Amino acid sequence: MKKTMVWVAMMLIFIGCQQVNMKSYVAADKMTYDAVADEYLDLVQKSKKEDGQPQFDQEQIDRRKRLVESWKMRIDNGEAAATPEK
């Protein structure tokens, strides 16, 4: 019985630490996204080669937009998962 209680206590501590770590990770990732995403997409859209031609074709631009959108979706899902239901 005593071993079971110790095991349960250890699992609760572990789960609690994971929740805190996940919240911290998601918060840090969101701050990075907020600081970088819009500027990155703007640079991708406006980037030119030395000859003045666009750096990226439309397919490459769309792929980078989807990358940023998926990044935002992972943040949103992480925030939802890290927020306990009431």
Secondary structure by P-SEA (a helix, b strand, c coil): caaaaaaaaaaaaaaaaaaaaaaaaaaaaaaaaaacaaaaaaaaaccccccccccccaaaaaaaaaaaaaaaaaaaaaaaaacccc
